[in-house]
Amino acid sequence: MSSVTDVLDNTTNDPAVRPPLVTGQQDLASVTDIVCRIPESKTPRSWLVAFVLSVALTVYFFILIGYLITTGIGVWGNNSPVFWAFDITNFVFWIGIGHAGTLISAILFLLRQKWRTSINRAAEAMTIFAVICALVFPGIHMGRIWFAYWMAPYPNQMSLWPNFRSPLLWDVFAVSTYLPCRCCSGTWA
């Protein structure tokens, strides 16, 4: 076994030869101590304050969403003739974030980067969560979220179909096709 002070030769093509995992003045026990020091130490007071603040803001968010649903989407300034308000611009924002994750993984795939696996997984996860976030906004944009199923084309007894010229319906179609395609793509390998 070679000592830590030896020069490492990582240019060999022999897969049986592995460089040491820990170099320098550290050994496995000292690395374990350094890594475990963070979760095993006492929780800082600043973290608890930040956690309580984030929980309070989350509760406030759900209160405001409840107010929005009971009052109407005019709260966001979405009235005739203004049809692009907070909800639809947020939908477009989250779809853009989803496209960014797809672009990152596609560029790394096209350039055949050897180190892309973890970044691809993070980018694809970012894409899927962004599309899920975007899916919330067409339902909220309807104003009556309990009627969100009206956006889905399904046979019914009155032969009513959604307005296929509505951008809101095409938002639902875009998300409902984009999400399964991203979930089933082969870039997770």
One Martini backbone bead per residue (centre of mass of N, CA, C, O) as a GRO file, in nm:
protein
  189
    1MET     BB    1   0.096   0.036   0.022
    2SER     BB    2   0.062   0.358  -0.021
    3SER     BB    3   0.135   0.660   0.058
    4VAL     BB    4   0.024   0.987   0.077
    5THR     BB    5   0.299   1.121  -0.047
    6ASP     BB    6   0.256   1.008  -0.305
    7VAL     BB    7   0.234   1.008  -0.634
    8LEU     BB    8  -0.030   1.041  -0.848
    9ASP     BB    9  -0.159   0.815  -1.113
   10ASN     BB   10  -0.443   0.893  -1.329
   11THR     BB   11  -0.348   0.786  -1.637
   12THR     BB   12  -0.437   0.514  -1.624
   13ASN     BB   13  -0.610   0.227  -1.791
   14ASP     BB   14  -0.641   0.064  -1.530
   15PRO     BB   15  -0.925  -0.037  -1.353
   16ALA     BB   16  -0.780  -0.175  -1.096
   17VAL     BB   17  -0.666   0.106  -1.048
   18ARG     BB   18  -0.687   0.303  -0.751
   19PRO     BB   19  -0.720   0.578  -0.606
   20PRO     BB   20  -0.722   0.741  -0.335
   21LEU     BB   21  -0.976   0.895  -0.150
   22VAL     BB   22  -0.759   1.002   0.059
   23THR     BB   23  -0.573   1.298   0.098
   24GLY     BB   24  -0.316   1.407   0.270
   25GLN     BB   25  -0.379   1.474   0.625
   26GLN     BB   26  -0.601   1.264   0.591
   27ASP     BB   27  -0.843   1.041   0.713
   28LEU     BB   28  -1.128   0.867   0.752
   29ALA     BB   29  -1.189   0.971   1.041
   30SER     BB   30  -1.158   1.279   0.987
   31VAL     BB   31  -1.376   1.297   0.770
   32THR     BB   32  -1.609   1.197   0.945
   33ASP     BB   33  -1.589   1.425   1.154
   34ILE     BB   34  -1.641   1.660   0.959
   35VAL     BB   35  -1.918   1.564   0.846
   36CYS     BB   36  -2.064   1.503   1.137
   37ARG     BB   37  -2.057   1.784   1.278
   38ILE     BB   38  -2.308   1.919   1.158
   39PRO     BB   39  -2.559   1.722   1.239
   40GLU     BB   40  -2.451   1.681   1.554
   41SER     BB   41  -2.502   1.953   1.621
   42LYS     BB   42  -2.637   2.221   1.732
   43THR     BB   43  -2.894   2.411   1.663
   44PRO     BB   44  -2.922   2.703   1.538
   45ARG     BB   45  -3.099   2.987   1.598
   46SER     BB   46  -3.118   3.093   1.306
   47TRP     BB   47  -3.261   2.844   1.191
   48LEU     BB   48  -3.518   2.860   1.364
   49VAL     BB   49  -3.605   3.138   1.266
   50ALA     BB   50  -3.620   3.065   0.962
   51PHE     BB   51  -3.828   2.837   0.996
   52VAL     BB   52  -4.059   3.000   1.123
   53LEU     BB   53  -4.078   3.204   0.890
   54SER     BB   54  -4.144   2.996   0.664
   55VAL     BB   55  -4.403   2.886   0.793
   56ALA     BB   56  -4.553   3.156   0.806
   57LEU     BB   57  -4.545   3.210   0.496
   58THR     BB   58  -4.699   2.953   0.416
   59VAL     BB   59  -4.959   3.015   0.566
   60TYR     BB   60  -5.008   3.287   0.425
   61PHE     BB   61  -5.031   3.169   0.141
   62PHE     BB   62  -5.287   2.992   0.198
   63ILE     BB   63  -5.463   3.227   0.280
   64LEU     BB   64  -5.443   3.379   0.007
   65ILE     BB   65  -5.560   3.152  -0.166
   66GLY     BB   66  -5.832   3.147  -0.022
   67TYR     BB   67  -5.900   3.441  -0.089
   68LEU     BB   68  -5.888   3.409  -0.394
   69ILE     BB   69  -6.114   3.191  -0.422
   70THR     BB   70  -6.342   3.360  -0.274
   71THR     BB   71  -6.311   3.634  -0.447
   72GLY     BB   72  -6.103   3.624  -0.694
   73ILE     BB   73  -5.895   3.711  -0.976
   74GLY     BB   74  -5.902   4.029  -0.929
   75VAL     BB   75  -5.674   4.047  -0.718
   76TRP     BB   76  -5.448   4.023  -0.962
   77GLY     BB   77  -5.576   4.193  -1.214
   78ASN     BB   78  -5.792   3.990  -1.361
   79ASN     BB   79  -5.938   4.179  -1.602
   80SER     BB   80  -6.127   4.335  -1.808
   81PRO     BB   81  -5.861   4.362  -2.046
   82VAL     BB   82  -5.691   4.190  -1.832
   83PHE     BB   83  -5.523   3.860  -1.883
   84TRP     BB   84  -5.229   3.922  -1.763
   85ALA     BB   85  -5.135   3.787  -1.476
   86PHE     BB   86  -4.988   3.628  -1.218
   87ASP     BB   87  -5.063   3.335  -1.308
   88ILE     BB   88  -4.964   3.328  -1.609
   89THR     BB   89  -4.676   3.428  -1.559
   90ASN     BB   90  -4.605   3.189  -1.374
   91PHE     BB   91  -4.647   2.970  -1.578
   92VAL     BB   92  -4.430   3.066  -1.777
   93PHE     BB   93  -4.196   3.056  -1.581
   94TRP     BB   94  -4.205   2.745  -1.511
   95ILE     BB   95  -4.171   2.651  -1.801
   96GLY     BB   96  -3.894   2.786  -1.837
   97ILE     BB   97  -3.752   2.620  -1.619
   98GLY     BB   98  -3.804   2.349  -1.756
   99HIS     BB   99  -3.646   2.418  -2.016
  100ALA     BB  100  -3.374   2.460  -1.877
  101GLY     BB  101  -3.335   2.168  -1.781
  102THR     BB  102  -3.345   2.046  -2.064
  103LEU     BB  103  -3.108   2.207  -2.182
  104ILE     BB  104  -2.888   2.112  -1.994
  105SER     BB  105  -2.912   1.804  -2.057
  106ALA     BB  106  -2.878   1.828  -2.367
  107ILE     BB  107  -2.598   1.957  -2.380
  108LEU     BB  108  -2.450   1.737  -2.219
  109PHE     BB  109  -2.528   1.510  -2.415
  110LEU     BB  110  -2.411   1.629  -2.683
  111LEU     BB  111  -2.111   1.663  -2.544
  112ARG     BB  112  -2.033   1.403  -2.384
  113GLN     BB  113  -2.021   1.416  -2.078
  114LYS     BB  114  -1.891   1.237  -1.807
  115TRP     BB  115  -2.012   1.440  -1.557
  116ARG     BB  116  -2.347   1.458  -1.610
  117THR     BB  117  -2.533   1.283  -1.427
  118SER     BB  118  -2.597   1.465  -1.178
  119ILE     BB  119  -2.689   1.713  -1.340
  120ASN     BB  120  -2.914   1.577  -1.496
  121ARG     BB  121  -3.085   1.496  -1.253
  122ALA     BB  122  -3.127   1.781  -1.147
  123ALA     BB  123  -3.253   1.899  -1.408
  124GLU     BB  124  -3.491   1.698  -1.427
  125ALA     BB  125  -3.610   1.759  -1.150
  126MET     BB  126  -3.655   2.057  -1.207
  127THR     BB  127  -3.852   2.011  -1.439
  128ILE     BB  128  -4.072   1.852  -1.291
  129PHE     BB  129  -4.128   2.061  -1.062
  130ALA     BB  130  -4.197   2.297  -1.253
  131VAL     BB  131  -4.445   2.163  -1.387
  132ILE     BB  132  -4.603   2.125  -1.127
  133CYS     BB  133  -4.617   2.427  -1.061
  134ALA     BB  134  -4.760   2.508  -1.330
  135LEU     BB  135  -5.027   2.335  -1.288
  136VAL     BB  136  -5.167   2.526  -1.078
  137PHE     BB  137  -5.243   2.795  -1.246
  138PRO     BB  138  -5.489   2.716  -1.427
  139GLY     BB  139  -5.676   2.654  -1.186
  140ILE     BB  140  -5.660   2.937  -1.057
  141HIS     BB  141  -5.750   3.099  -1.315
  142MET     BB  142  -6.052   3.008  -1.309
  143GLY     BB  143  -6.143   3.058  -0.982
  144ARG     BB  144  -6.280   2.758  -0.991
  145ILE     BB  145  -6.113   2.490  -0.881
  146TRP     BB  146  -6.356   2.274  -0.866
  147PHE     BB  147  -6.366   2.310  -1.210
  148ALA     BB  148  -6.101   2.188  -1.351
  149TYR     BB  149  -6.228   1.944  -1.516
  150TRP     BB  150  -6.334   2.127  -1.759
  151MET     BB  151  -6.050   2.116  -1.920
  152ALA     BB  152  -6.129   1.832  -1.986
  153PRO     BB  153  -6.178   1.604  -2.242
  154TYR     BB  154  -6.505   1.471  -2.198
  155PRO     BB  155  -6.760   1.274  -2.194
  156ASN     BB  156  -7.104   1.384  -2.192
  157GLN     BB  157  -7.450   1.442  -2.168
  158MET     BB  158  -7.417   1.753  -2.312
  159SER     BB  159  -7.181   1.784  -2.524
  160LEU     BB  160  -6.941   1.921  -2.378
  161TRP     BB  161  -6.666   2.131  -2.467
  162PRO     BB  162  -6.393   2.271  -2.476
  163ASN     BB  163  -6.221   2.553  -2.563
  164PHE     BB  164  -5.977   2.521  -2.813
  165ARG     BB  165  -5.901   2.847  -2.821
  166SER     BB  166  -5.794   2.833  -2.542
  167PRO     BB  167  -5.506   2.888  -2.363
  168LEU     BB  168  -5.577   2.728  -2.107
  169LEU     BB  169  -5.606   2.451  -2.243
  170TRP     BB  170  -5.316   2.447  -2.368
  171ASP     BB  171  -5.172   2.444  -2.099
  172VAL     BB  172  -5.271   2.168  -2.012
  173PHE     BB  173  -5.160   2.013  -2.256
  174ALA     BB  174  -4.863   2.087  -2.219
  175VAL     BB  175  -4.828   1.960  -1.938
  176SER     BB  176  -4.956   1.670  -2.001
  177THR     BB  177  -4.711   1.612  -2.208
  178TYR     BB  178  -4.443   1.705  -2.072
  179LEU     BB  179  -4.433   1.534  -1.813
  180PRO     BB  180  -4.420   1.241  -1.930
  181CYS     BB  181  -4.173   1.291  -2.108
  182ARG     BB  182  -3.976   1.358  -1.871
  183CYS     BB  183  -4.026   1.095  -1.700
  184CYS     BB  184  -3.957   0.890  -1.966
  185SER     BB  185  -3.687   0.961  -2.013
  186GLY     BB  186  -3.340   0.846  -2.072
  187THR     BB  187  -3.165   1.054  -1.873
  188TRP     BB  188  -3.151   0.876  -1.593
  189ALA     BB  189  -2.900   0.677  -1.666
   0.00000   0.00000   0.00000
